[in-house]
Amino acid sequence: MGIHVVIQPLVGYGAAVVSPSPGVRQLVAGSEETSFIVQVPARIGGLMDTARFAQSLATAASEFSEWCETQHRTRSYSSSFHDQWSDDAVTRKND
């Protein structure tokens, strides 16, 4: 059984490497209120496993970022939130 975490970022969300204590580093993503943290497991091989995971995560994040930017450039949005939900806009979508 797995745990799945879904994050839908808001303005201000980001990621950083932090050092909560000397010799310890963590990858933190999210905001001050909500975040997920990647830590190195305290076992033999933990550093290399975490390095591979972080590299894989970075590659996937870069690909996802490029896709999001492309989608943002190619989609058209109504000029305002009100226009998106006006009776006329809803009627046009249903026609």
MITIMAR-658044 format. One record per residue: x, y, z of N, C-alpha, C in turn; chain; residue in one letter; residue number from 1. Coordinates in steps of 0.1 Angstrom, whole numbers, m for minus. Each point is the difference from the previous one (the first is absolute). Layout:
BEGIN
[[X,Y,Z],[X,Y,Z],[X,Y,Z],"A","a",NUM],
...
This chain:
BEGIN
[[8,m12,0],[m8,12,0],[9,12,0],"A","m",1],
[[m3,10,m9],[8,12,m1],[m7,12,5],"A","g",2],
[[8,10,2],[m6,13,4],[2,10,m12],"A","i",3],
[[m10,6,m5],[1,10,m11],[m4,13,5],"A","h",4],
[[9,10,m3],[m1,14,5],[m2,8,m13],"A","v",5],
[[m11,8,0],[m3,8,m12],[2,15,5],"A","v",6],
[[8,7,m8],[2,14,3],[m4,8,m12],"A","i",7],
[[m9,10,3],[m4,9,m11],[6,14,5],"A","q",8],
[[11,3,m5],[8,12,4],[m8,13,m1],"A","p",9],
[[2,9,10],[m5,13,0],[11,10,m1],"A","l",10],
[[m3,12,m2],[10,11,m1],[8,m1,13],"A","v",11],
[[13,1,m2],[9,m1,12],[6,m13,3],"A","g",12],
[[m5,m11,m6],[5,m13,2],[14,m1,m7],"A","y",13],
[[9,m7,6],[13,m2,m6],[7,m12,6],"A","g",14],
[[13,m1,m3],[8,m11,5],[14,5,4],"A","a",15],
[[6,m6,10],[13,4,5],[7,m11,7],"A","a",16],
[[13,1,0],[8,m9,9],[3,7,13],"A","v",17],
[[m4,m6,11],[2,6,13],[9,m9,8],"A","v",18],
[[6,6,10],[9,m7,9],[m6,3,15],"A","s",19],
[[m8,m9,4],[m6,2,14],[10,m2,11],"A","p",20],
[[11,m7,m2],[10,m1,10],[13,m3,m8],"A","s",21],
[[12,2,7],[13,m2,m7],[1,m14,m6],"A","p",22],
[[4,0,m13],[2,m13,m6],[m12,m7,m5],"A","g",23],
[[m12,7,1],[m13,m6,m4],[m5,9,m11],"A","v",24],
[[m5,m6,m11],[m6,8,m11],[m13,m7,m3],"A","r",25],
[[m10,9,m4],[m13,m5,m4],[m5,7,m12],"A","q",26],
[[m7,m6,m9],[m7,7,m11],[m14,2,5],"A","l",27],
[[m4,13,0],[m13,4,5],[m8,7,m12],"A","v",28],
[[m12,m5,m2],[m8,6,m11],[m14,3,5],"A","a",29],
[[m5,12,m4],[m14,4,5],[1,14,5],"A","g",30],
[[m7,2,11],[0,13,6],[3,m1,15],"A","s",31],
[[m1,11,8],[3,m1,14],[m12,m8,7],"A","e",32],
[[m11,0,m6],[m12,m6,6],[m1,m15,m4],"A","e",33],
[[4,m3,m12],[m2,m14,m6],[13,m3,m8],"A","t",34],
[[6,m11,4],[12,m4,m8],[2,m15,1],"A","s",35],
[[9,m4,m9],[5,m14,1],[15,1,1],"A","f",36],
[[6,m9,7],[14,0,2],[7,m13,m4],"A","i",37],
[[11,1,m7],[8,m12,m4],[12,0,10],"A","v",38],
[[2,m11,7],[11,m2,9],[8,m12,m4],"A","q",39],
[[13,0,3],[8,m11,m2],[m2,m11,11],"A","v",40],
[[m3,m12,m4],[m3,m11,10],[13,m3,7],"A","p",41],
[[0,m3,13],[11,m3,8],[3,m15,m2],"A","a",42],
[[6,m4,m11],[4,m14,m3],[11,0,m10],"A","r",43],
[[7,m11,m1],[10,m1,m10],[m6,1,m14],"A","i",44],
[[5,8,m9],[m5,2,m13],[m11,11,m1],"A","g",45],
[[m4,5,11],[m10,11,1],[3,12,m8],"A","g",46],
[[13,4,1],[4,12,m8],[m1,m2,m15],"A","l",47],
[[5,m11,m5],[m1,m2,m14],[m14,m2,m5],"A","m",48],
[[m8,m7,8],[m14,m2,m4],[m7,13,0],"A","d",49],
[[3,9,9],[m7,13,0],[6,9,m11],"A","t",50],
[[12,m1,m3],[6,7,m12],[m7,m4,m13],"A","a",51],
[[m2,m13,m2],[m6,m5,m12],[m15,5,0],"A","r",52],
[[m6,0,11],[m14,4,1],[m1,15,m3],"A","f",53],
[[9,8,6],[0,15,m3],[3,3,m14],"A","a",54],
[[9,m7,m6],[3,2,m15],[m12,m4,m8],"A","q",55],
[[m7,m11,3],[m12,m4,m7],[m11,11,1],"A","s",56],
[[m2,4,13],[m10,10,3],[3,13,m8],"A","l",57],
[[13,4,0],[4,13,m7],[m3,m1,m15],"A","a",58],
[[3,m12,m6],[m3,m2,m15],[m15,1,m2],"A","t",59],
[[m7,m8,8],[m15,0,m2],[m6,14,2],"A","a",60],
[[5,7,10],[m5,13,3],[3,10,m11],"A","a",61],
[[11,m1,m6],[4,8,m12],[m9,m2,m12],"A","s",62],
[[m3,m13,m2],[m9,m4,m11],[m14,5,2],"A","e",63],
[[m4,m1,13],[m14,4,3],[m1,16,m1],"A","f",64],
[[10,6,5],[1,15,m1],[m1,5,m15],"A","s",65],
[[7,m7,m8],[0,4,m15],[m14,m2,m5],"A","e",66],
[[m6,m11,3],[m14,m3,m5],[m10,10,5],"A","w",67],
[[1,4,13],[m9,10,6],[2,13,m7],"A","c",68],
[[12,4,m3],[3,13,m6],[m6,0,m15],"A","e",69],
[[2,m11,m7],[m5,m1,m13],[m15,0,0],"A","t",70],
[[m7,m7,9],[m14,1,1],[m5,14,3],"A","q",71],
[[7,7,9],[m4,13,3],[1,10,m12],"A","h",72],
[[10,m2,m8],[1,8,m12],[m10,m3,m11],"A","r",73],
[[m5,m12,0],[m8,m4,m11],[m15,0,3],"A","t",74],
[[m4,2,13],[m14,0,3],[m4,15,1],"A","r",75],
[[m13,2,m3],[m6,13,1],[m9,1,11],"A","s",76],
[[0,11,7],[m8,2,12],[m9,12,m2],"A","y",77],
[[m11,0,6],[m9,11,0],[7,12,8],"A","s",78],
[[m4,12,m3],[7,11,6],[m3,2,15],"A","s",79],
[[m10,m6,5],[m2,2,14],[m8,m13,5],"A","s",80],
[[1,m1,13],[m7,m12,7],[m15,2,m3],"A","f",81],
[[m5,12,1],[m15,2,m2],[m4,m4,m14],"A","h",82],
[[8,3,m10],[m3,m4,m14],[0,m15,m1],"A","d",83],
[[8,m7,7],[0,m15,m1],[m12,m6,5],"A","q",84],
[[m7,6,9],[m12,m6,7],[m13,8,m3],"A","w",85],
[[1,9,m9],[m13,8,m3],[m10,m10,m7],"A","s",86],
[[m12,4,1],[m11,m8,m7],[3,m2,m14],"A","d",87],
[[4,10,m7],[3,0,m15],[11,m10,m3],"A","d",88],
[[11,0,8],[11,m9,m2],[m5,m15,2],"A","a",89],
[[m8,m2,10],[m5,m14,3],[m9,m4,m11],"A","v",90],
[[m8,8,m5],[m9,m3,m11],[7,m4,m13],"A","t",91],
[[11,9,m3],[8,m3,m12],[7,m14,1],"A","r",92],
[[5,m3,12],[7,m13,1],[m10,m12,m1],"A","k",93],
[[m13,2,3],[m9,m11,0],[m6,m1,m14],"A","n",94],
[[2,10,m9],[m6,m1,m14],[7,m10,m8],"A","d",95],
